[in-house]
Amino acid sequence: MAKTLFVLNGPNLNLLGTREPHIYGAATLKDVQALCETTARKHGFEIVFRQSNIEGEIVTWIQEAAAAGAVGIVINPAGYTTTSVAILDAILAAKIPTIEIHITNIHAREEFRHHSYISKGAKAVICGFGISGYALAIDGLAALHANPPK
């Protein structure tokens, strides 16, 4: 049975490619999914790829990942980064490696984007590499899975 990795995307990421392309680039969410599937396959992972504008749905998916024994979660919480204690609590309860990803460098943007609740539960944070950051996150989870901390 293949190992499963969850890739979860928060609000407005369904608009990638059309929403502020000067900030987020021209790639669409389908492009992100294709990149994630290719990268995951390279490591022998299957992915569950989802996007929601609804906070509670994302919490449920994190719980689902834990119940399924997923090897990890890659999450771009988008607008929930700075507001969601519920997503943080779900990540902490899941107890599986989680990588927080942002397409832009959130620390080079508006002050309110500099604080992340999600980071407090993440194994690592990747930002500023565009959609390539998703592949970096999957590569990182694969390395963690292959060489778990002792």
N, C-alpha and C positions, 0 to 999 in steps of 0.2 A: 504494500500500500504506500502510495506517495505521501510525502510530508506536505502539510498544507500551511500556507502563509496567507494571512489576511492583509489586504491593502484597502484601507478605508479613507474616504475623501469626504470632507465636510462641505459646508454651504458654499454655493456659487461656483464650485469647481466644475459643475456641469456646463458652465459658460466659458470654459477655457477656449482660447482661440478667437473669441469674439469680445470678451470682457477685458477692456484695457490691455490690448495686445502690446502696447508700448511698455507695460510693466510685466505682464505675465507671459508674453511671447505668443506665437501663432499656433503652437501645438494645441490639439484638442484633448479632451479626456479619453477619447478612443486611442489617440496616439500614446497617451500615458499607459493605458491598459496594455496596448501591444508591447511597449517597452518592458513593462512589468512581467508580462507572460514570457517574453523571450529571455529575460534575465533569470526569472524563476526556473525555467526549464533547464538552463545551463547548470543549475545547482540541484536538479532533481526535485524541485518543489512544484506543487500545483498551487495556484492562487485562487482566492476568493476575492474578487474585485468589486467594490461597491462605492456608491456616492449617495449622500443624503443631505438635504437641507434641514433635517429634523434631528435635534440633539439626542432625544430619547432613542431614536432608531440606531444611532451610532453606539450608544451605551449598550443596547441589546446585542449588536454585532460583536462588540468586544467580549461580552459574556459568552456569546456563541463560540467565539474563537477559543476561549479558555475551555469550554465544555468539549469542544472538538479535539482538544489536545494540539492546537496549532503550534508550529515551531516559533511563531512570532507574528507581530503586527507591524505594518508600516502604516502610519497615520499622518495625513495632512488635515489637521483639524480646522484649517482656514480660520474663519471668524470666531470659532469657538476656542481658539488658542488662548485668548485673553479673558475669557469669561466662564469657561466650563469646569467647575469643580466636579460635576457629575461625570464627565468623561475622565478626568483625573482619577476619581474614586474607582471607576470601572477598570482602568488600567492597573491601579494598585491591587485591586481584588483579583484580577486575572492572573497575576504572577507569571506572566510570560514576557519574554523580551519584546520591547516596543521601541521602534525608532520613529521619532517625530521628524517630519519632512515639511519644508516650505520651499516653494519655487523661487521666491525672492529672498534676499537677505533682510529678514525682518528687523535686524538691529541697525540697518542703514535707512530705515523708513521712519514713519511717524512714531513719536515717543510712545503712544499707547500700544503699539505693536511689539515693543521690546519685552514686555512681561508675558510669560507663558505659564499657565497652570499645568499644562500637559507635560512640560519639561521635567517637572518634579517627579513624574512617574516613568519617564523615558530612559532607556539605556543609553541613547545617544540622540543628538539633534543634528540634522543636516539642513542647511539653508543656503540659498544663493546660487545653486548650480542649475537652475531651471529644472526641466523635467528629468534631467540626468540624475538629479538627486534621488529619485525613486530607485534607479538601478544601483546607485551607491548604497542605499539603505538595504536593499535585498542582498547585495554582496556582503555587507556588514553582518546581516543576520545569518547568512550562510557560514561566515567565518566563526561567529559565536556558536552556532550549532555544531560545527565541526570540532571546535576547541572550547568547550564550556569552561568557565572559570572554576577553579578548584577551591 
